[in-house]
Amino acid sequence: MTDSEQIIFLVDDDEDDRMLIGEAIVEMMHNVRVIEFNNGIDFLDSILAQPHLKQPLILMDINMPRMSGLEVISAMQSDPQCRLYPVVAISTAQDAAQIEKVIASGALQYYTKPHSFDQIGQLVGNIKDFYYSHYGF
């Protein structure tokens, strides 16, 4: 990793979603490295072992086995360093109450998972805008 390279953690139990979203991020964003995790437990173990990450962005699936994205976000909020990392939730859930619960738990943004290739580009465009607006890149 170079000093100018930014890290995006992509946490999703669906291998196809990780691959498609990760590839689109690398293609559409510059100086970004995507680090993938297929579950929240491994992600938490990794991020807690790296106490001073430089401006990472976390893309978090909400509906995962073993530990849901909501549980991961709540655990992050209890750690002084992790609570500073912006979390963007990505999920198939479209229930307004569930979305409000995710935002209330600490996620800064919520996007519905794409169902088509065009929607993947739109999702990553939204992620890019979010990231650049928060970090000024």
C-alpha positions as CSV (number, residue, x, y, z in Angstrom):
1,M,0.0,0.0,0.0
2,T,1.3,3.5,-0.9
3,D,0.8,6.6,1.3
4,S,-1.8,7.9,-1.2
5,E,-3.7,4.7,-1.5
6,Q,-7.0,4.6,0.4
7,I,-8.5,1.5,1.9
8,I,-12.0,0.3,1.4
9,F,-13.1,-2.7,3.4
10,L,-15.9,-4.7,1.7
11,V,-17.6,-7.0,4.2
12,D,-20.2,-9.3,2.5
13,D,-20.9,-13.0,2.8
14,D,-21.9,-13.2,-0.9
15,E,-18.8,-13.9,-3.0
16,D,-20.4,-12.7,-6.2
17,D,-21.4,-9.4,-4.7
18,R,-17.9,-8.9,-3.3
19,M,-16.4,-9.6,-6.6
20,L,-18.7,-7.4,-8.7
21,I,-18.7,-4.4,-6.3
22,G,-15.0,-4.7,-5.6
23,E,-14.0,-4.8,-9.3
24,A,-16.3,-1.8,-10.0
25,I,-14.7,0.2,-7.1
26,V,-11.2,-0.5,-8.4
27,E,-12.2,0.5,-11.9
28,M,-14.1,3.7,-11.0
29,M,-12.0,5.0,-8.2
30,H,-8.3,5.9,-8.2
31,N,-5.7,5.0,-5.6
32,V,-8.0,2.7,-3.8
33,R,-7.4,-0.8,-2.4
34,V,-10.3,-3.0,-1.6
35,I,-9.9,-5.5,1.2
36,E,-12.6,-8.1,1.3
37,F,-14.1,-10.1,4.2
38,N,-16.8,-12.7,3.9
39,N,-18.0,-12.3,7.5
40,G,-18.2,-9.7,10.3
41,I,-16.2,-11.6,12.8
42,D,-13.0,-11.8,10.7
43,F,-13.4,-8.2,9.7
44,L,-13.7,-7.1,13.4
45,D,-10.7,-9.1,14.4
46,S,-8.6,-7.5,11.6
47,I,-9.7,-3.9,12.1
48,L,-9.2,-4.1,15.9
49,A,-5.7,-5.3,15.3
50,Q,-4.9,-2.2,13.2
51,P,-5.5,0.7,15.5
52,H,-4.5,3.6,13.3
53,L,-5.8,3.1,9.8
54,K,-5.7,6.1,7.5
55,Q,-9.2,7.1,6.5
56,P,-10.7,3.7,5.7
57,L,-14.2,3.3,4.4
58,I,-16.2,0.3,5.4
59,L,-18.9,-1.1,3.1
60,M,-21.0,-3.4,5.3
61,D,-23.6,-6.0,4.2
62,I,-26.3,-6.1,6.9
63,N,-27.7,-9.6,6.4
64,M,-24.8,-12.0,7.1
65,P,-24.7,-15.2,9.1
66,R,-22.7,-15.6,12.3
67,M,-22.6,-11.9,13.0
68,S,-24.9,-9.4,11.2
69,G,-23.7,-6.1,9.8
70,L,-25.8,-4.4,12.4
71,E,-23.9,-6.3,15.2
72,V,-20.6,-5.4,13.6
73,I,-21.5,-1.7,13.4
74,S,-22.6,-1.8,17.1
75,A,-19.3,-3.4,18.1
76,M,-17.4,-0.8,16.1
77,Q,-19.3,2.0,18.0
78,S,-18.0,0.7,21.3
79,D,-14.3,1.0,20.2
80,P,-12.9,4.6,20.4
81,Q,-10.9,4.3,17.1
82,C,-13.3,2.2,15.1
83,R,-16.3,4.5,15.8
84,L,-14.5,7.2,13.7
85,Y,-14.4,5.0,10.6
86,P,-17.3,5.8,8.2
87,V,-19.6,2.8,7.5
88,V,-21.8,2.6,4.5
89,A,-24.4,-0.2,4.8
90,I,-25.4,-2.2,1.7
91,S,-28.2,-4.6,1.9
92,T,-31.2,-6.1,0.1
93,A,-33.5,-4.9,2.9
94,Q,-35.8,-2.1,1.8
95,D,-37.9,-1.9,5.0
96,A,-37.8,1.7,6.2
97,A,-37.7,0.6,9.9
98,Q,-34.7,-1.6,9.2
99,I,-32.9,1.2,7.3
100,E,-33.6,3.6,10.2
101,K,-32.2,1.0,12.7
102,V,-29.0,0.6,10.6
103,I,-28.5,4.4,10.4
104,A,-29.2,4.8,14.2
105,S,-26.6,2.1,14.9
106,G,-23.9,4.2,13.4
107,A,-23.9,3.7,9.6
108,L,-23.6,7.0,7.8
109,Q,-25.4,5.9,4.6
110,Y,-27.5,3.1,3.4
111,Y,-27.7,1.7,-0.2
112,T,-29.8,-1.1,-1.5
113,K,-27.8,-3.9,-3.1
114,P,-27.9,-3.8,-6.9
115,H,-29.8,-6.4,-9.0
116,S,-28.2,-5.6,-12.3
117,F,-24.8,-4.6,-13.8
118,D,-26.0,-1.0,-14.4
119,Q,-27.1,-0.7,-10.8
120,I,-23.6,-1.8,-9.7
121,G,-22.1,1.2,-11.5
122,Q,-24.7,3.5,-10.0
123,L,-24.0,2.1,-6.5
124,V,-20.2,2.5,-6.9
125,G,-20.8,6.0,-8.2
126,N,-22.7,6.8,-5.0
127,I,-20.0,5.3,-2.9
128,K,-17.4,7.3,-4.8
129,D,-19.3,10.5,-4.3
130,F,-19.8,9.7,-0.6
131,Y,-16.1,8.9,-0.1
132,Y,-14.8,11.9,-1.9
133,S,-17.2,14.3,-0.2
134,H,-16.1,13.0,3.2
135,Y,-12.4,13.0,2.5
136,G,-12.1,15.7,-0.1
137,F,-10.2,13.6,-2.7
